[in-house]
């Protein structure tokens, strides 16, 4: 039986050369085909092999973020895909680096005691909305991109696809998987500020329908800010069976470890309301600060294609995330902001383990009812999650330092006690169904619904410095939420190059979303959100480039707030929204010129504040700039030499909801020059060309400082 092999994801062909090759092959074979027809001979199979081009395009055609493989033009929501070529050109090392290409995204800094990646999408926190291969990644760690084939961002409420959360959208990392082919890629990068990074990507066929893949990474990233640094390493082996056959099995494992000295930046100046203006080299932490994490992700995925458009897949995953962090948070001790002014320090110390077991079963089938065609997705998702976190307090006060002469090597008494321990157990069972209906050749409709039963048990134990139980901070809570989520869209596609849509979707945020339950005398329902979007997607230049635009409104209609007069009372009294316009384009403008660019304008407002906090009504929510924009473009100067230039803009953001503390807007420019052949690559990246001091991550108490001007040289080998 003839089998079709799975094509390597790294192969790409240009339209004109491909057509020419087919025509030339037909002409060359026509005499032999005529002779075979006359004589009845069976011709020997001819295998035609072609080399992949040195560079792929920035344009991505398809995604599986909606649980089925779809063309981007068939999804009635805004989607940004950062693919492998773009990440390579920019020297992307982390998820955060990749997300700088996505308009409408900003970053928070250690919010609420959390560590790791803190993403904000269209003004709403996405701290628990990070996914890997469509499954929730609950870990608090800084995600490296060494095992990412691409990064996808779906904008807007989408609990029908992902369950709880997803108010502003979700981030999905797509893992590298084995394919039928052989390659050995290795990169060595060295740079300023003591930067070294080594990665390897090895894929090997082990049979006609099986392959193995191994990705490796080791990174040391120093800093111009004292002892601050980031060190991590990772390994990600995977094996696949049945490639190109009806039944495919993929087994994978990813492990990443970090050992960092975290940097909480600078506090805010109480007079100017901006981050304290000091030389960027001033580090207010201690040399002994640490942030240690590990992530283990084990996955088994089985897919069976029944033919005729029916496919069944089941993905089972176990996650374990461990962390032990002891950072230093700097705070001004008075209004004196001179060099001799005092800076006090605090240490939000904590450790913990988060574990989860997830299983997703999806059945996709295609059928027709008369002239109407359907693509029906039905699924069952079962999740069990366990979080165990302890917080610690020092028995003695930390030494202060001065604003102008911080000393990070000062010894201090590190004796501490455990101030609290929280355990959270949660289970979620969800059923969902979505039908993509092709009404005519030009009109499609999307209708989907999901039911979640989310149960949580929350146990808090408070402790005094002598180890005795603090009864005022000891309690047990539990609750169950049953919630429906909806997704709908109408798509008009007058031809293959145009797609116009209107969509409406909902999402919910239960009390236990971030592994804590409201300590309330009356239990409150989940927050409710909705996303309304009107958009268009166009393929340009014979499909070599794409452009999309969208008008959107995200509403949180009953935001959870704590009563200031009674902190044990939680109400759903708040309301806020974000209106916005987003435009994004990417792809090949000419045979040599590529571009990836986007801009988002947002008007975000708190419509109704919590009781006793009326001063925030009408204010802008924190971390939400009025505009973000990015552009990255490359040009092939010769067949081997490529130059690139780009810039990122982030507007003014407030760090609190009274709009009194803020981070100034900034623009950062970057550049790249590479020389690439079939077997090796030399690439120079220059980041923050103007050496601008800017603030990247925001929190109410401090702002983190962005990277200075840096140069990184990469030597890559590939076989």
PyMOL commands that set and color helices and strands:
alter all, ss='L'
color gray80, all
select helices_A, chain A and resi 15-39+72-74+84-90+95-99+111-113+159-162+541-543+614-616
alter helices_A, ss='H'
color red, helices_A
select strands_A, chain A and resi 62-63+70-71+79-82+105-108+119-121+124-125+130-132+135-136+148-155+169-175+183-191+195-207+210-221+230-241+247-260+290-307+310-326+329-332+342-346+349-369+372-394+401-402+416-438+443-463+469-495+498-509+527-540+545-563+566-588+593-608+627-636+641-650+653-654+662-663+666-676+680-687+695-698+703-705+710-718
alter strands_A, ss='S'
color yellow, strands_A
deselect
rebuild
show_as cartoon
